[in-house]
Amino acid sequence: MVNEPWFMAVLDTRPSNYEGYRYSVCFINQSDIKIDQLSYTVSGQIEAYNQPISAEETRTLGELNPKYVVEIEHVPKNGFIGDLTYTFEITSGNRKELLHFQIPKQLNGAAFSIYDLPIVHQRGYFFLGQNHRTRRETNEPE
């Protein structure tokens, strides 16, 4: 069972999607605390034509209620062509937290739940945040 207040999941929710987007990438708030502001940056690098190609995108999602999931991306069946890093900034009250999640190329080595994941109530790949950094917003230096 996943015991962290927040985690990410890749769910096989769209096997028959006519556009080929098979997976849903989700952020799950399984805490009892409302997130006032949720934003993330996803970055990755692939090798194409013998050249590394990097990309980065930032999105703001807004509020997220307790015990709730937000779908952040749809990905094709063969869409995980490089390692991806998701960095979430979570603001709740006067507290900010950064969480880093790594999704490996082709989901190789990713943990797959044989039981339904909390909140989403289905099986899938799950990812726990790394490098937690918490800060309270005050006028004092960190």
C-alpha positions as CSV (number, residue, x, y, z in Angstrom):
1,M,0.0,0.0,0.0
2,V,1.2,3.5,-0.7
3,N,1.6,5.5,2.5
4,E,2.8,8.8,1.2
5,P,0.4,11.8,1.2
6,W,1.1,12.4,-2.5
7,F,2.2,10.1,-5.3
8,M,2.0,9.8,-9.1
9,A,0.5,6.9,-11.1
10,V,0.5,5.8,-14.7
11,L,-2.8,4.1,-15.3
12,D,-3.8,2.0,-18.3
13,T,-7.2,3.7,-18.6
14,R,-7.5,4.1,-22.3
15,P,-6.7,0.8,-24.1
16,S,-9.2,1.5,-26.9
17,N,-8.7,5.3,-27.3
18,Y,-9.0,6.0,-31.0
19,E,-6.2,8.6,-30.9
20,G,-3.8,6.0,-29.4
21,Y,-3.5,7.7,-26.0
22,R,-3.5,4.6,-23.8
23,Y,-2.1,5.9,-20.5
24,S,-3.2,8.5,-18.0
25,V,-0.5,10.2,-15.9
26,C,-2.0,11.2,-12.6
27,F,-1.1,13.1,-9.4
28,I,-2.9,11.8,-6.3
29,N,-3.5,13.7,-3.1
30,Q,-4.4,11.0,-0.6
31,S,-3.8,13.4,2.3
32,D,-6.6,15.0,4.4
33,I,-5.2,18.5,3.4
34,K,-6.4,20.6,0.6
35,I,-3.7,21.8,-1.8
36,D,-4.1,25.5,-2.4
37,Q,-1.8,25.6,-5.4
38,L,-0.4,22.7,-7.4
39,S,2.0,23.3,-10.3
40,Y,4.6,21.0,-12.0
41,T,7.4,21.0,-14.5
42,V,8.0,17.9,-16.6
43,S,11.4,17.6,-18.3
44,G,13.1,14.9,-20.3
45,Q,15.7,14.1,-22.9
46,I,15.8,11.7,-25.8
47,E,18.3,10.7,-28.4
48,A,17.2,11.5,-32.0
49,Y,19.4,11.5,-35.1
50,N,22.4,11.0,-32.8
51,Q,21.7,14.2,-31.0
52,P,20.3,14.7,-27.5
53,I,17.0,16.6,-27.5
54,S,15.7,18.1,-24.3
55,A,12.3,19.5,-23.5
56,E,10.6,21.1,-20.5
57,E,7.1,22.2,-19.8
58,T,5.5,23.9,-16.8
59,R,1.8,23.9,-15.9
60,T,-0.3,25.3,-13.1
61,L,-3.2,23.1,-12.0
62,G,-4.6,25.2,-9.2
63,E,-6.4,23.7,-6.2
64,L,-6.7,20.0,-5.4
65,N,-9.0,18.7,-2.7
66,P,-8.1,16.0,-0.2
67,K,-8.4,12.4,-1.3
68,Y,-8.5,13.5,-5.0
69,V,-6.8,12.7,-8.2
70,V,-5.9,15.0,-11.2
71,E,-5.1,13.6,-14.6
72,I,-2.2,15.6,-16.0
73,E,-1.3,13.9,-19.3
74,H,-2.4,11.3,-21.8
75,V,0.4,9.2,-23.2
76,P,0.4,6.8,-26.2
77,K,1.2,3.1,-25.7
78,N,4.8,3.5,-26.8
79,G,5.1,7.1,-25.6
80,F,7.6,6.8,-22.7
81,I,10.6,7.1,-25.1
82,G,12.8,8.7,-22.5
83,D,13.3,9.2,-18.8
84,L,10.9,11.9,-17.4
85,T,11.3,14.0,-14.3
86,Y,8.2,15.6,-12.8
87,T,8.8,18.3,-10.2
88,F,5.7,19.4,-8.3
89,E,5.4,22.5,-6.2
90,I,2.7,22.0,-3.6
91,T,1.4,25.0,-1.6
92,S,-0.9,24.5,1.3
93,G,-1.4,27.4,3.7
94,N,2.0,28.9,4.4
95,R,3.8,25.7,3.5
96,K,5.5,24.9,0.2
97,E,6.9,21.6,-0.7
98,L,8.8,20.3,-3.8
99,L,8.5,16.7,-4.9
100,H,10.5,15.1,-7.6
101,F,9.3,12.0,-9.4
102,Q,11.2,9.9,-12.0
103,I,9.3,7.9,-14.6
104,P,11.8,5.6,-16.5
105,K,11.9,5.1,-20.2
106,Q,9.3,2.6,-21.3
107,L,8.3,2.3,-17.6
108,N,11.2,-0.2,-17.3
109,G,11.7,-1.1,-13.6
110,A,8.7,0.9,-12.4
111,A,6.7,-0.5,-9.5
112,F,3.3,-1.9,-10.5
113,S,0.6,-2.4,-7.9
114,I,-1.0,-5.8,-7.9
115,Y,-3.8,-4.2,-5.7
116,D,-5.9,-1.2,-6.5
117,L,-4.1,2.0,-5.7
118,P,-5.6,4.4,-3.1
119,I,-8.0,7.1,-4.4
120,V,-8.0,5.9,-8.1
121,H,-9.2,2.4,-7.2
122,Q,-7.4,0.6,-10.0
123,R,-4.0,-1.0,-10.6
124,G,-1.2,0.8,-12.2
125,Y,2.4,2.0,-12.0
126,F,3.1,4.2,-9.0
127,F,5.9,6.6,-8.2
128,L,6.8,8.1,-4.9
129,G,8.3,11.6,-4.5
130,Q,12.0,12.1,-3.8
131,N,14.1,14.9,-2.4
132,H,11.4,16.5,-0.3
133,R,12.1,20.0,0.6
134,T,9.7,21.9,2.9
135,R,9.7,25.5,3.5
136,R,7.4,27.8,5.4
137,E,6.8,31.2,3.9
138,T,8.1,33.7,6.3
139,N,10.3,36.7,6.1
140,E,13.2,34.8,7.6
141,P,16.0,33.3,5.5
142,E,15.9,29.6,4.9
